[in-house]
């Protein structure tokens, strides 16, 4: 988890409509799924969650300086779905 709670506004925000995040782990892993969580519309001060991610891709890298990683999947976060959504590795 990137943050310990789900209070509105307590998040790691991207500037603009695109961004990326690199998570460095202490050892090599072979993930089977990823989860992504966003506050539900009911907890949003504005009543919408247009800031929620929509389309995202996950890549596996050998190190943070690698130019191109292995594509593990391309996904769509459903803003009308559950706040916590799971996405299986596609390859």
C-alpha positions as CSV (number, residue, x, y, z in Angstrom):
1,X,0.0,0.0,0.0
2,X,1.3,3.4,-0.9
3,X,-0.7,5.1,1.9
4,X,-1.9,3.9,5.3
5,X,-5.4,5.2,5.0
6,X,-8.2,6.2,2.5
7,X,-9.1,9.7,3.7
8,X,-10.0,12.0,0.7
9,X,-7.0,14.0,-0.5
10,X,-4.5,11.7,1.3
11,X,-3.0,10.2,-1.8
12,X,-0.1,10.1,-4.1
13,X,-1.3,12.4,-6.9
14,X,-0.1,12.6,-10.5
15,X,0.1,16.0,-12.2
16,X,-1.8,16.0,-15.5
17,X,-3.5,13.0,-17.1
18,X,-0.5,10.6,-17.3
19,X,2.1,9.5,-14.9
20,X,4.2,6.5,-13.8
21,X,5.5,4.9,-10.6
22,X,8.4,2.6,-10.1
23,X,8.3,0.3,-7.0
24,X,11.7,-1.1,-6.1
25,X,11.6,-4.3,-4.2
26,X,14.3,-5.9,-2.0
27,X,14.2,-9.2,-4.0
28,X,13.0,-10.5,-7.4
29,X,9.4,-11.7,-7.4
30,X,7.0,-13.2,-9.9
31,X,3.7,-11.5,-9.3
32,X,0.4,-13.2,-10.0
33,X,-1.9,-10.2,-9.6
34,X,-2.0,-6.5,-8.7
35,X,-4.5,-4.6,-6.7
36,X,-5.4,-0.9,-7.1
37,X,-7.5,1.0,-4.6
38,X,-9.2,4.4,-4.8
39,X,-11.8,6.1,-2.6
40,X,-15.3,5.3,-3.6
41,X,-17.6,8.0,-5.0
42,X,-19.6,8.0,-1.8
43,X,-16.5,9.3,0.2
44,X,-15.4,11.8,-2.4
45,X,-16.1,15.4,-1.4
46,X,-17.2,16.2,-4.9
47,X,-19.3,13.0,-5.4
48,X,-17.2,11.8,-8.3
49,X,-13.8,10.1,-8.7
50,X,-12.6,11.5,-12.0
51,X,-9.1,11.5,-10.5
52,X,-9.2,7.7,-10.3
53,X,-6.8,5.9,-12.7
54,X,-8.5,4.5,-15.8
55,X,-6.2,2.7,-18.2
56,X,-2.9,1.5,-16.8
57,X,-0.1,-0.9,-17.7
58,X,2.3,-2.9,-15.4
59,X,5.8,-3.8,-16.4
60,X,8.4,-5.9,-14.7
61,X,11.9,-4.5,-14.6
62,X,15.2,-6.0,-13.6
63,X,16.2,-2.6,-12.2
64,X,14.9,0.9,-12.1
65,X,17.2,2.1,-14.9
66,X,16.0,-0.5,-17.4
67,X,14.5,1.3,-20.5
68,X,11.9,-1.3,-21.4
69,X,10.5,-3.9,-19.1
70,X,8.4,-7.0,-19.7
71,X,4.7,-6.1,-20.1
72,X,2.8,-8.0,-17.4
73,X,-0.7,-6.6,-18.3
74,X,-2.8,-3.7,-19.5
75,X,-5.9,-3.0,-17.3
76,X,-8.9,-0.7,-16.8
77,X,-9.9,0.5,-13.4
78,X,-13.7,0.5,-13.1
79,X,-14.8,3.7,-11.4
80,X,-18.3,2.2,-10.8
81,X,-16.8,-1.0,-9.3
82,X,-15.4,-1.8,-5.9
83,X,-12.8,0.6,-4.4
84,X,-10.2,-2.2,-4.3
85,X,-9.9,-4.0,-7.6
86,X,-7.6,-7.0,-8.4
87,X,-6.0,-7.5,-11.8
88,X,-4.3,-10.8,-12.7
89,X,-1.0,-10.9,-14.5
90,X,-1.8,-11.5,-18.1
91,X,1.4,-13.3,-19.2
